[in-house]
Amino acid sequence: MSEIFVPKWKEGNGSSFMKNLDRYLRYHVDLEEYEHRKRSIDAHNESKALGNAKMDGLGQHVLTVPAREFFRWQADERGCWGDKGFVREFARDNSEYRGEGYKP
């Protein structure tokens, strides 16, 4: 992820500073949304490619969750990925990450 560059406050009443700050923050929010959509599409394509294949000794393919989303959820909801109810609800609500043959 790129770093947010915050413009320096120069002399004056700060209106140009605030105008530039808004522009920079909007840019980075839009960039984050774009990257999230791209990761979602990649995860969907990977899940589709795996189909409903059974993993050797592991069972059916359930979800393909990008690492960024996985660790964000893990940081917000401690231990959520170990909860089968959470995983089922996540698969139900986020069909782009769901395995091809998995029905929540």
C-alpha distances in whole Angstrom, upper triangle without the diagonal:
4,7,9,12,15,19,21,25,27,31,32,32,28,28,26,24,23,23,20,18,19,18,14,14,15,13,10,12,13,9,9,12,12,9,12,15,14,13,16,18,17,19,22,23,22,24,27,27,28,31,33,33,34,32,35,36,33,34,33,29,28,24,21,18,15,13,11,14,16,15,14,18,19,18,19,22,23,25,25,24,28,29,31,31,28,27,30,28,25,26,29,26,23,25,23,22,25,27,30,33,32,34,33
4,7,9,12,15,18,21,24,28,29,29,25,25,23,21,21,21,17,16,17,16,12,12,14,11,9,12,13,9,10,14,13,12,14,17,16,16,19,21,20,22,25,25,26,28,30,30,31,34,36,37,38,36,38,40,37,38,36,33,32,28,25,22,18,17,14,17,20,18,17,21,22,21,22,25,26,28,28,28,31,33,34,35,31,30,33,32,28,30,32,29,26,28,26,25,29,31,33,36,35,37,36
4,6,9,13,15,18,21,25,26,26,23,23,21,18,19,19,16,14,15,15,11,11,14,12,9,12,14,12,12,15,16,14,17,20,19,19,22,24,24,25,28,29,29,31,33,34,35,37,39,39,41,39,41,42,39,40,39,35,34,30,27,24,21,19,16,19,21,19,18,22,23,21,22,25,27,29,29,29,32,34,36,36,32,32,35,33,30,32,34,31,28,31,28,28,31,34,36,39,38,39,38
4,6,10,12,15,18,22,23,23,19,19,17,15,15,15,12,10,12,11,7,8,11,9,7,10,13,11,12,15,16,15,17,20,20,21,23,25,25,27,29,30,31,33,35,36,37,39,41,42,43,41,44,45,41,42,41,37,36,32,29,26,23,22,18,20,23,21,19,23,24,22,22,26,27,30,30,30,34,35,37,37,33,33,35,34,30,32,34,31,29,31,29,29,33,35,37,41,39,40,39
4,6,9,12,15,19,20,20,17,17,15,12,13,14,10,9,12,11,7,9,12,11,10,13,15,14,15,18,19,18,21,23,23,24,27,28,28,30,32,33,34,36,38,39,40,42,44,45,46,44,47,48,45,46,44,41,39,35,33,30,26,25,22,24,27,25,23,26,28,25,26,30,31,34,33,34,37,39,41,40,37,37,39,37,34,36,38,34,32,35,32,32,36,39,41,44,43,44,42
4,6,9,12,16,17,17,13,14,12,9,10,11,8,6,10,10,7,9,12,12,11,14,16,16,17,20,21,21,23,25,26,26,29,31,31,32,35,36,37,38,41,41,43,45,47,48,49,47,50,51,47,48,47,43,41,38,35,32,29,28,24,26,29,26,24,27,29,26,26,30,32,35,34,35,39,40,42,41,38,38,40,38,35,38,39,36,34,37,34,34,38,41,43,46,45,46,44
4,7,9,13,14,14,11,12,10,7,9,10,7,7,10,10,8,11,14,13,14,16,18,18,20,22,23,24,26,28,28,29,32,33,34,35,38,39,40,42,43,44,46,48,50,51,52,50,53,54,51,52,50,47,45,41,38,35,32,31,28,29,32,30,28,31,33,30,30,34,36,38,38,39,42,43,46,45,41,42,44,42,39,41,42,39,37,40,37,38,41,44,46,49,48,49,47
4,6,10,12,13,10,12,10,7,10,12,10,9,13,14,12,14,17,17,17,20,22,22,23,26,27,27,29,31,32,33,35,37,37,39,41,42,43,45,47,48,49,51,53,54,55,53,56,57,54,55,53,50,48,44,41,38,35,34,30,32,35,33,30,34,35,32,32,36,37,40,40,42,45,46,48,48,44,44,47,45,42,44,45,42,40,43,41,41,45,47,50,53,51,52,50
4,7,9,9,7,10,9,6,9,11,10,10,14,15,14,16,18,19,20,22,24,24,25,28,29,30,31,34,35,35,38,39,40,41,44,45,46,47,49,51,52,54,56,57,58,56,59,59,56,57,56,52,50,46,44,41,38,36,33,34,37,35,32,35,37,34,34,37,39,42,42,44,47,47,50,49,45,46,49,46,43,46,47,43,42,45,43,43,47,50,52,55,53,54,52
4,7,9,7,10,9,8,11,13,12,13,16,17,17,19,21,22,22,25,26,27,28,31,32,33,34,37,37,38,41,42,43,44,47,48,49,50,52,53,55,57,59,60,61,59,62,63,60,61,59,55,53,50,47,44,41,40,36,38,41,38,36,39,40,37,37,41,43,46,46,47,50,51,53,53,49,50,52,50,47,49,50,47,45,48,46,46,50,53,55,58,57,57,55
4,7,7,10,10,10,13,14,14,15,18,19,20,21,24,25,26,28,29,30,32,34,35,36,38,40,40,42,44,45,46,48,50,51,52,54,56,57,58,60,62,63,64,63,65,66,63,64,62,59,57,53,51,47,44,43,40,41,44,42,39,42,43,40,40,44,45,49,49,50,53,54,56,55,52,53,55,52,50,52,53,49,48,51,49,49,53,56,58,61,60,60,58
4,6,8,8,9,11,13,14,15,17,19,20,21,23,24,26,27,29,30,32,34,35,36,38,40,41,42,44,45,47,48,50,51,52,54,56,57,59,60,62,63,65,63,66,67,64,64,63,59,57,53,51,48,45,44,40,42,44,42,40,42,44,41,40,44,46,49,49,51,54,54,56,55,52,53,55,52,49,52,53,49,48,51,49,49,53,56,58,61,60,60,58
4,6,8,9,10,12,13,14,16,18,19,20,22,24,25,26,28,29,31,32,34,35,37,38,40,41,43,44,46,47,49,50,52,53,55,56,58,59,61,62,64,62,65,66,62,63,61,58,55,52,50,46,44,43,39,40,43,41,38,41,42,39,39,42,44,48,47,49,52,52,54,53,50,51,53,50,47,50,50,47,46,49,47,48,51,55,57,60,58,58,56
4,6,5,6,9,10,10,12,14,15,16,18,20,21,22,24,26,27,29,30,31,33,35,36,37,39,41,42,43,45,47,48,49,51,52,54,55,57,59,60,59,62,62,59,59,57,54,52,48,46,43,40,39,36,36,39,37,35,37,39,36,35,39,41,44,44,45,49,49,51,50,46,47,49,46,44,47,47,43,43,45,44,44,48,51,53,56,54,54,52
4,5,5,6,9,10,11,12,14,15,17,18,20,21,23,24,26,27,29,30,32,33,35,36,38,39,41,42,44,45,47,48,50,51,53,54,56,58,59,58,61,62,58,59,57,53,51,47,45,42,40,39,35,36,39,38,35,37,39,36,35,39,41,45,44,45,49,49,51,49,46,47,49,46,43,46,46,42,41,44,42,43,47,50,52,55,53,53,51
4,5,5,6,8,10,11,12,14,15,17,19,20,21,23,24,26,27,29,30,32,33,35,36,38,39,41,42,44,45,47,48,50,51,53,55,56,58,57,60,61,57,58,56,52,50,46,44,41,38,38,34,35,38,37,34,37,39,36,35,39,41,44,44,45,48,49,51,49,46,46,48,45,43,45,46,42,41,43,41,42,46,49,51,54,52,53,51
4,5,5,6,9,10,11,12,14,15,17,18,20,21,23,24,26,27,29,30,32,33,35,36,37,39,41,42,43,45,47,48,49,51,53,54,56,54,57,58,55,55,53,50,48,44,42,39,36,35,32,33,36,34,31,34,36,33,33,36,38,41,41,42,46,46,48,47,43,44,46,43,41,43,44,40,39,42,40,40,44,47,49,52,51,51,49
4,5,5,6,9,10,10,12,14,15,16,18,20,21,22,24,26,27,29,30,32,33,35,36,37,39,41,42,43,45,47,48,49,51,53,54,53,56,57,53,54,52,48,46,42,40,37,35,34,30,31,34,32,29,32,34,31,30,34,36,40,39,40,44,44,46,44,41,42,44,41,38,41,41,37,36,39,38,38,42,45,47,50,48,48,47
4,6,5,6,9,10,11,13,15,16,17,19,20,21,23,25,26,27,29,31,32,33,35,36,38,39,41,42,44,45,47,48,50,52,54,53,56,57,53,54,51,48,46,42,40,37,34,34,30,31,34,33,30,33,35,33,32,35,38,41,40,41,44,45,46,45,41,42,44,41,38,40,41,37,36,38,37,38,41,44,46,49,48,48,46
4,5,5,6,9,10,11,12,14,15,16,18,20,21,23,24,26,27,29,30,32,33,35,36,38,39,41,42,43,45,47,49,50,52,51,54,55,51,52,50,46,44,40,38,35,32,32,28,29,33,31,29,31,34,31,31,34,37,39,39,40,43,44,45,44,41,41,43,40,38,40,40,37,35,38,35,36,40,43,45,48,47,47,46
4,5,5,6,9,10,11,12,14,15,17,18,20,21,23,25,26,27,29,30,32,33,35,36,38,39,41,42,44,45,47,48,50,49,52,52,49,50,48,44,42,38,36,33,30,30,26,27,30,28,26,28,30,28,27,31,33,36,35,37,40,40,42,41,38,38,40,38,35,37,38,34,33,36,34,34,38,41,43,46,45,45,43
4,6,5,6,9,10,11,12,14,15,17,18,20,21,23,24,26,27,29,30,32,33,35,36,37,39,41,42,43,45,47,49,48,51,52,48,48,46,43,40,37,35,32,29,29,25,26,29,28,25,27,30,28,27,30,33,36,34,36,39,39,41,40,36,37,38,36,33,35,36,32,31,33,32,33,36,39,41,44,43,43,41
4,6,5,6,9,10,11,12,14,15,16,18,20,21,23,24,26,27,29,30,32,33,35,36,38,39,41,42,44,46,48,47,50,51,48,48,46,42,40,36,34,31,28,29,25,26,29,28,25,28,31,29,28,31,34,37,35,36,40,40,42,40,37,37,39,36,33,35,36,32,31,33,31,32,36,38,40,43,42,43,41
4,6,5,6,9,10,11,12,14,15,17,18,20,21,23,24,26,27,29,30,32,33,35,36,38,39,41,43,44,46,45,48,49,45,46,44,40,38,34,32,29,26,26,22,23,27,26,23,26,28,26,26,29,32,34,33,34,38,38,40,39,35,35,37,35,32,34,35,31,30,32,30,31,34,37,39,42,41,42,40
4,5,5,6,9,10,11,12,14,15,17,19,20,21,23,25,26,27,29,30,32,33,35,36,38,39,41,42,44,43,46,47,43,44,42,38,36,32,30,27,24,24,20,21,24,23,20,23,25,23,23,26,29,31,30,31,35,35,37,36,32,32,34,32,29,31,32,28,27,30,28,28,32,35,37,40,38,39,37
4,6,5,6,8,10,11,12,14,15,17,18,20,21,23,24,26,27,29,30,32,33,35,36,37,40,41,43,42,45,46,43,43,41,37,35,31,29,26,24,24,21,21,25,24,21,23,26,24,24,27,30,32,31,31,35,35,37,35,32,32,34,31,28,30,31,27,25,28,26,27,31,34,35,38,37,37,36
4,6,5,6,9,10,10,12,14,15,16,18,20,21,23,24,26,27,29,30,32,33,35,36,39,40,42,41,44,45,42,42,40,36,34,31,28,25,23,23,20,20,24,23,21,24,26,25,25,28,30,32,31,32,35,36,37,36,32,32,34,32,29,30,31,28,26,28,25,26,30,33,34,38,37,37,36
4,5,5,6,9,10,10,12,14,15,16,18,20,21,22,24,26,27,28,30,31,33,34,37,38,39,38,41,42,39,40,37,34,32,28,26,23,20,20,16,17,21,20,18,20,23,21,21,25,27,29,28,28,32,33,34,33,30,30,32,29,26,28,29,26,24,26,24,24,28,31,33,36,35,35,34
4,5,5,6,9,10,11,13,14,15,17,19,20,21,23,25,26,27,29,30,32,33,35,36,38,37,40,41,38,38,36,32,30,26,24,21,19,19,16,16,19,19,16,19,21,20,19,23,25,27,26,26,30,30,32,31,27,27,29,27,23,25,26,23,21,23,21,22,26,29,31,34,32,33,31
4,5,5,6,9,10,11,12,14,15,17,18,20,21,23,24,26,27,29,30,32,34,36,37,37,40,41,38,38,35,32,30,26,24,21,19,20,17,17,21,21,18,20,23,22,22,25,28,29,28,28,32,32,33,32,28,28,29,27,24,25,26,23,21,23,20,22,25,28,30,33,32,32,31
4,5,5,6,9,10,11,12,14,15,17,18,20,21,23,24,26,27,29,30,33,34,36,35,38,39,36,36,34,30,29,25,22,20,17,18,15,15,19,19,17,20,22,22,22,25,27,29,27,27,31,31,32,32,28,27,29,27,24,25,26,23,21,23,20,21,24,27,29,32,31,32,31
4,5,5,6,9,10,11,12,14,15,16,18,20,21,22,24,26,27,28,31,32,33,32,36,37,33,34,31,28,26,22,20,17,14,15,11,12,16,15,13,16,19,18,18,21,23,25,23,23,27,28,29,28,25,24,26,24,21,22,24,20,18,20,18,18,22,25,27,30,29,30,28
4,5,5,6,9,10,11,12,14,15,16,18,20,21,22,24,26,27,29,31,33,32,35,36,33,33,30,27,25,21,19,16,14,16,13,12,16,17,14,16,20,19,19,21,24,25,23,23,27,27,28,27,24,23,24,22,19,20,21,18,16,18,15,16,20,23,25,28,27,27,26
4,5,5,6,9,10,11,12,14,15,17,18,20,21,23,25,26,28,30,32,31,35,36,33,33,30,27,25,21,19,17,14,16,14,14,17,18,17,19,22,22,22,24,26,28,26,25,29,29,30,29,26,25,26,24,21,22,23,20,17,18,15,17,20,23,24,28,27,28,27
4,5,5,6,9,10,11,12,14,15,16,18,20,21,23,24,27,28,30,29,32,33,30,30,28,24,23,19,16,14,11,13,10,11,15,15,14,17,19,19,20,22,24,25,23,23,26,27,28,28,24,23,25,23,20,20,22,20,16,18,15,15,19,21,23,26,26,27,26
4,5,5,6,9,10,10,12,14,15,16,18,20,21,22,24,26,28,27,30,31,28,28,26,22,20,16,14,11,9,11,9,9,12,14,12,14,17,17,17,19,22,22,20,20,23,24,24,24,21,19,21,20,16,17,18,16,13,15,12,12,16,19,21,24,23,24,23
4,5,5,6,9,10,10,12,14,15,16,18,20,21,23,25,27,27,30,32,29,28,25,22,20,17,14,13,11,14,12,11,15,17,15,17,20,21,20,22,24,25,23,22,25,26,25,25,22,20,22,20,17,17,18,15,12,13,10,12,15,18,19,22,22,23,22
4,5,5,6,9,10,11,12,14,15,17,19,20,23,24,26,26,29,31,28,28,25,21,20,17,14,13,10,13,12,12,15,17,17,18,21,22,22,24,26,26,24,22,26,27,27,27,24,22,23,22,19,18,20,18,14,15,11,12,16,18,19,22,22,24,24
4,5,5,6,9,10,10,12,14,15,16,18,21,22,24,23,26,28,25,25,22,18,17,14,10,9,7,9,9,9,12,14,14,15,17,19,19,21,23,23,21,19,23,24,23,24,21,19,20,20,16,16,18,16,13,13,10,10,13,15,17,21,20,22,22
4,5,5,6,9,10,10,12,14,15,16,19,20,22,22,26,27,24,23,20,17,15,12,9,8,8,11,11,9,12,15,14,15,17,19,19,20,22,22,20,18,22,22,22,22,19,17,18,17,14,13,15,13,9,10,6,7,11,13,15,18,17,19,19
4,5,5,6,9,10,10,12,14,15,18,20,22,22,26,28,25,24,21,17,16,13,11,11,10,14,14,13,15,18,18,19,21,23,23,24,26,26,23,21,25,25,24,24,22,19,20,20,16,15,17,15,12,11,7,9,12,13,14,18,18,19,20
4,5,5,6,9,10,11,12,14,17,18,20,20,23,25,23,22,20,16,16,13,9,10,9,12,13,13,14,17,18,19,21,22,23,24,26,25,23,21,24,25,24,25,22,20,21,21,17,16,18,17,14,13,9,9,12,13,14,18,18,20,21
4,5,5,6,9,10,11,12,15,16,18,17,21,23,20,19,16,13,12,9,6,6,7,10,12,11,12,15,16,16,18,20,21,21,23,22,20,17,20,21,20,21,19,16,17,18,14,13,15,15,11,10,7,6,9,10,11,15,15,17,17
4,5,5,6,9,10,10,13,15,17,18,21,23,20,19,16,13,12,9,7,9,10,14,15,14,15,18,19,18,20,23,23,23,25,24,21,19,22,22,21,21,19,16,17,17,14,12,14,14,10,8,5,5,7,8,9,13,13,15,16
4,5,5,6,9,10,13,14,17,18,21,24,21,20,17,14,14,12,9,12,12,15,17,16,17,21,21,21,23,26,26,27,28,27,25,22,25,25,24,25,23,20,20,21,18,15,17,17,14,12,9,9,10,10,10,14,15,17,19
4,5,5,6,9,12,12,15,14,18,20,18,17,15,11,12,10,7,10,10,14,16,15,16,19,20,20,22,24,25,25,26,25,23,20,22,24,22,23,22,18,19,20,17,15,18,18,15,13,10,9,10,9,10,13,14,17,18
4,5,5,6,9,10,12,13,16,19,16,15,12,8,9,7,6,9,11,14,17,15,15,19,20,20,21,24,25,24,25,23,21,18,20,21,19,21,19,16,16,17,15,12,15,16,12,10,8,7,7,5,6,10,10,13,15
4,5,5,8,10,13,15,18,21,18,17,13,10,11,10,10,13,14,18,20,19,19,23,24,23,25,28,28,27,29,27,25,22,24,24,22,23,22,19,18,20,17,14,16,17,14,11,9,9,9,7,6,9,11,14,16
4,5,9,9,13,13,17,20,18,17,14,11,13,12,11,14,15,18,21,20,20,24,25,25,26,29,30,29,30,28,26,23,25,26,24,26,24,21,21,23,20,17,19,21,17,15,13,12,12,9,8,11,14,17,19
4,6,6,9,10,13,16,14,13,10,8,10,10,10,13,15,18,21,20,19,22,24,24,24,28,29,28,29,26,24,21,23,24,22,23,22,19,19,21,19,16,18,20,17,15,13,12,11,7,7,10,11,15,17
4,5,9,11,14,17,15,13,10,8,10,11,11,15,17,20,23,21,21,24,26,25,26,29,30,29,30,27,25,22,23,24,21,23,22,19,18,20,19,15,17,19,17,14,13,12,10,6,5,6,9,13,15
4,6,9,13,14,13,10,7,6,8,11,12,16,19,21,24,22,21,25,27,25,26,29,30,28,29,26,24,21,22,22,19,21,21,17,16,19,18,14,16,19,17,14,14,13,10,6,5,5,7,11,13
4,6,9,12,11,9,6,6,10,12,13,17,19,21,24,23,22,25,27,26,26,30,31,29,30,27,25,21,22,23,20,22,23,19,18,21,20,17,19,22,20,17,17,15,13,9,9,8,10,14,16
4,6,8,7,5,5,6,10,12,14,17,20,22,25,24,22,25,27,26,26,29,30,29,28,25,24,20,20,21,19,21,22,18,18,21,20,17,20,23,21,19,19,17,14,11,11,10,11,14,16
4,6,5,5,6,7,10,12,13,16,19,20,23,23,20,23,26,24,24,27,29,27,27,24,22,19,19,20,18,21,21,18,18,22,21,18,21,23,21,20,20,17,15,12,13,13,13,17,18
4,5,7,9,10,14,16,17,19,22,22,26,26,23,25,28,27,26,30,31,30,29,25,25,21,21,22,20,24,24,21,21,25,24,21,24,27,25,24,24,21,19,16,17,16,17,20,21
4,6,9,11,14,16,18,20,23,23,27,26,23,25,28,27,25,29,31,28,27,24,23,20,19,20,19,22,23,20,20,24,23,21,24,27,26,25,25,22,20,17,19,17,17,20,21
4,7,8,11,13,14,17,19,20,23,22,19,22,25,23,22,26,27,25,24,20,20,16,15,17,15,19,19,16,17,20,20,18,21,23,22,21,21,18,16,14,16,15,14,17,18
4,7,9,12,14,17,20,21,24,23,20,23,26,24,23,27,28,25,25,22,20,17,16,17,15,17,18,15,15,19,18,16,19,22,20,19,20,17,15,12,14,12,11,14,15
4,6,9,12,15,18,20,23,21,19,22,24,22,22,26,27,25,25,22,20,17,17,17,14,17,17,14,14,17,16,13,16,19,18,16,17,14,11,8,10,8,8,11,12
4,6,8,12,15,17,20,18,16,20,22,20,20,24,25,23,23,21,19,15,16,17,14,17,16,13,13,16,14,12,14,17,15,13,14,11,8,6,8,8,7,11,12
4,7,10,13,15,18,16,14,18,19,17,18,21,22,20,21,18,16,12,14,14,11,13,13,9,9,12,11,8,11,13,12,11,11,8,6,5,8,8,6,9,9
4,6,10,12,14,12,11,15,16,14,15,19,19,18,19,17,14,11,14,14,12,14,12,9,10,12,9,7,11,12,9,9,9,5,5,5,9,10,8,11,11
4,7,9,12,10,10,13,15,14,15,18,19,19,20,18,16,13,15,16,15,17,15,11,13,14,11,10,13,14,11,10,9,5,6,7,10,13,11,14,14
4,6,8,7,6,10,11,11,12,15,16,16,17,15,13,11,14,15,15,16,14,11,13,14,10,10,13,13,10,11,9,6,8,10,14,16,14,16,15
4,6,6,6,9,10,11,12,14,16,16,18,17,15,13,17,18,18,20,17,14,17,17,13,13,16,15,12,13,11,8,12,13,16,19,18,20,19
4,6,5,6,8,10,10,12,14,15,16,15,14,12,16,18,19,20,17,15,18,18,15,16,19,18,15,17,15,12,15,16,20,22,20,22,21
4,5,5,6,9,10,11,12,14,15,16,15,14,17,19,20,21,18,16,19,19,15,16,19,18,15,17,15,13,16,18,22,24,22,24,23
4,6,5,6,8,10,11,12,14,14,12,12,15,16,17,18,14,13,16,15,11,13,16,14,11,14,13,11,14,16,20,22,20,21,19
4,6,5,6,9,10,11,11,11,10,8,12,14,15,16,12,11,14,14,11,13,16,15,13,15,14,11,14,16,19,21,19,20,18
4,5,5,6,9,10,10,10,10,10,13,15,17,18,15,14,17,17,14,16,19,18,16,19,18,15,17,19,23,25,22,24,22
4,5,5,6,8,10,12,11,11,15,16,18,18,14,14,18,16,13,16,18,16,15,18,17,15,18,21,24,26,23,24,22
4,5,5,6,8,9,7,8,12,12,14,14,11,11,14,13,10,13,16,14,13,16,16,14,16,19,22,24,21,22,19
4,6,5,5,6,6,7,10,11,14,15,11,12,15,15,13,15,18,17,16,19,19,16,18,20,24,25,22,23,20
4,6,6,9,9,11,13,14,17,18,14,15,19,18,15,19,21,19,19,22,21,19,21,24,27,29,26,27,24
4,6,9,9,11,14,14,17,16,13,15,18,16,14,18,19,17,17,21,21,19,21,24,27,29,26,26,23
4,6,5,9,11,11,14,13,10,12,15,14,12,16,18,16,17,20,21,19,20,23,26,27,24,24,20
4,6,8,9,10,14,14,12,13,17,16,15,18,20,19,19,23,23,20,22,24,28,28,25,25,22
4,6,6,7,11,12,10,11,14,15,14,16,19,19,19,21,22,19,20,22,25,26,22,23,20
4,5,5,8,9,6,8,11,11,10,13,15,15,15,18,19,16,17,19,23,23,20,20,17
4,5,7,9,7,6,10,11,10,11,14,15,14,17,17,14,14,16,20,20,17,18,15
4,6,9,8,8,11,13,12,14,16,17,17,19,20,17,17,18,22,21,18,19,16
4,5,5,6,9,10,11,12,14,16,16,18,20,17,17,18,21,21,17,17,14
4,5,5,6,9,10,11,12,14,15,17,19,16,14,16,19,18,14,14,11
4,5,5,6,9,10,11,12,14,16,18,16,15,17,19,19,15,14,10
4,5,5,6,9,10,10,12,14,16,14,14,16,19,19,15,14,11
4,5,5,6,9,10,10,12,14,11,10,12,16,16,12,12,9
4,5,5,6,9,10,11,14,12,10,12,15,14,10,9,6
4,5,5,6,8,10,13,12,11,14,16,16,13,11,7
4,5,5,6,8,11,9,9,12,15,16,12,12,9
4,6,5,6,9,7,6,9,11,12,9,8,6
4,6,6,10,10,8,11,13,13,10,8,6
4,6,9,9,9,13,15,16,13,12,9
4,5,6,7,11,13,14,12,12,11
4,5,5,8,9,11,10,10,10
4,6,8,10,13,12,13,13
4,7,9,12,10,12,12
4,6,8,7,8,9
4,6,5,9,10
4,6,9,11
4,7,10
4,6
4
